[in-house]
Amino acid sequence: MAKTETAYIVGVGGGLSASLARLFAGEGMKVVFGARDVSKLNALAEETGASCITCDAVDPAGVESFFADAGAQAGPPDICVFNPSYRTRGPIAELDPEEVRKAILISCFAGFLVGQAAAKAMLRNGSGSILFTGASASVKGYAQSASFAMGKFGLRGLAQSMARELAPKGIHIAHFVIDGGIRQGPNDNRAAARGEDGMLDPDAIARSYLDIHRQHRSAWTWEIELRPWVENF
């Protein structure tokens, strides 16, 4: 009888993370949500049977507590998805340093904390997948978007380093370059304005995450780019 897998999703909202939760639950996985405000996740948790545990991903003690509680409730993670990000826009000469600090903490340092905790849990079993959500800003620094580029470049570097270190130990690390806007439900006005293929379908992205998790270790990939065909690159 196949083992029931457990998926942790850190940084849960109504877009990609919701699609991931539905897909993982549909695959028979036990799902655990980690978010600063879990009260917003009641409907999704009820739909997917997920457990909700408070997690401030920039706080080392908070991340440690989340993994301890999640492990006690659902078991150690077979897959852990890091999904949070934050940005502040504007000319470099006018950016608020505290907002930039916040962007780097959420997009990058939190990724380290969650990735470290997931690695500790998975190394005990010698298997598992840690998946990081990046963006086109992971590989291109856009004008007036320095904080986002700094955070996402750092997250990509973290993922690459972890992949080289942990793949020989049975842990699959993958970084996803999401190049384009993600459709936020059927009533997303941006999607309507851009046409049928103008934005990424979160359900399709989620399927790619699952496919990467299911890859045979003889043919692992550490990074994948996903974009609508109409997106410039």
N, C-alpha and C positions, 0 to 999 in steps of 0.2 A: 504494500500500500504506500502510495506516494506521500511524502511529508508535506504537511500544510505549511506554506511559506508565510512569513511575516514581513510586512512592508511598513517602514516608517516614512512619513512625508513631513518634512519640516518647512514651514512657511506655506500655509494652506489658505487659499482664497476661492474665488468662484470661477477661475479660468483653467489653466493647465492643471493645477493641483487637484481640482475637482474631477477633471477627466481622468487623471491618474488614479484617484481613489475609486472611481466607478469601475475602471478597467481592472484594477488589482482585485477589488472585491468580486468582480465577475469571474475572475480566474480562480476564485476560492481562497484568496489570501486573507489573512488577518491584517487589518489596516489600523495604523495608529497615526493620529494627527498631532503635530506639535505646532503651537501658535501662541503668540502673546495674549490674544483674546479669543479663547475657545468658545465663548458664548455665541459668536457669529456662525459657528459651525454645526449647530444642533441639527438643522434640517439635513445637511449632507451626511452627518454622522449617522442619523437615523436611517437614511437611504442606503448607506453602504455598510452599516454595522460596525463602523469604526469607533475606536476609543479616542477620546480627546484629552490631551494632557497639556497643561500650560508649559510653554517653553520660550524663554527669552534667549534667542540664539546668540546674542552678543555677550551673555553672562556665563562665564565658565561654570559656576556653581549651578546655574539654571539648566545648562545643557547636561551636566552630570546627573542632576536630579531627574530630568526628563528621561534619559536613557535607563536609569535605574527603575523608574516607575513603569516605563513602557516594557522593559524586560520582565518585570514582575507580572504585568497584566497580560502580555501577549507573547512573551518569549523574545529571544534575541533576534535582531533584524537579519533577514536574508537579502533585503534590498532597502537602501536608505536613499531618499531623494532630498537634495538640498535645493530649495526653490526661492528663498527670500532675495530681494534686491531693493536698492533705494538709490535715488539720484537727485541731484540738484543741478539746475542748468544756469548758464549765464557766462558772460565774459570772464576770463581768468582773473582779471584785475578787480572784479567785483564779487567774486564768490565768497560766501560766508565760511570761514575756516571750520566752524563747528558743524555746519551742514555737510561739508566735505568729510570731516571726521566721521560723522554718522553714516555717510554713504559707504565709506571704506569699511567701517565696522560691520555693517549689515551685509554688504555684498561679498566681503572677502574674509575678514577675521572670523565672522560667524561660520563661514564655510570651513575654516580650519578647525574650529571647536567641534562642529558637528561631524566633520570627516574624521577627526581624531577619535571621538567617542565611538563612532561606527566601526572604525578600524579595530579598536580595542575589543569590541564585542565580536567582530567577525573573525579575528585572528584566533580566537579560542577554538573555532570550528574549522578554520582553514578554508572558508568559502564565503561568498556574498558579493553583492554589487553596491557600490557607492556612486551615485549619479548626481552630477552638478549641472544646474541650469545656467548657461551663459547666454551671451547675446552677440550681435555683430560687434558691439563695443569691446568684446573680449579680444578681438584681433585688429580693430580699427579705432583709433582715437578721433572722434568727431569734434569739430569746432564747438566751443561752448558746452562741452560735455565731459570736462576733465575728470570730475569725480566718478562718473559712471565708468569711464575707461580705466581709471586707476583701480577701482574695485573689481571690475570684470577681468582685466588683465591679470590681476593678482589671483583671482579664483582659478583662472585657466592654468597659471603657473603651479598653483597648489595641486590641481588635478593631474597635471603632467608628472610632477614629482612623485605624487602618491602612486600613480600607475607604474612608474619604473620600480618603485620600492616594493609595492604590494602584489603585483601580478605574479611574481615567482612564489608567493605565499598563498596563492589561490583566491585573492581578492581582486575583483574586476572593478576598475575605476574608469568612468567615462564622463566626458565633458560635452555638453550639447550647445552648439552655437545656434541660437534661435535668431535668425536673420529676418526680421519683419515683425509686424504687429500680430498679436494673437486675438482671434475673434472671441468676443465676450458674449456668447449667447446669440440666439436668432434675431434679437432686436438691436444688435450693435449697428448704429448708424454709420460708423466708419467703414464697416465691412460692406454695407449696402452701397456706399459711395465709391468704393474701390473695385467693385465687381466680384464675380463668383470666386476668383482665385486671388483676390487682392490681399487677403490675410490668411494666416495659418489657422487651420482647424485644430483646436486643442485635443480633440479625440485622436486625430492622426498623429500629433506629436506624442501623445501618451502611448500609442501603439509602438512608436519607434523606441521609446524608453523600455518597454517590455521586451521588444525584439533584442535590444542590446543586452538586457539582463539574461535573456535565454541563449545568447551566443555560446557556442562550444569554445572552451578555453584554448583550443588550437587555432582559433580564428577570431580572437578578441580585437575590438577596436577601442582606442582610448578617446577618440573624438569623432563627432559627426556634426555636419552642418545641415540645418533644415531651413528652407526658405520657399516662398511661393515663386513660381516660375517668372512672375512679373516683377519681382524684386530685383533692383540693380545690385550687382556685386562685382 
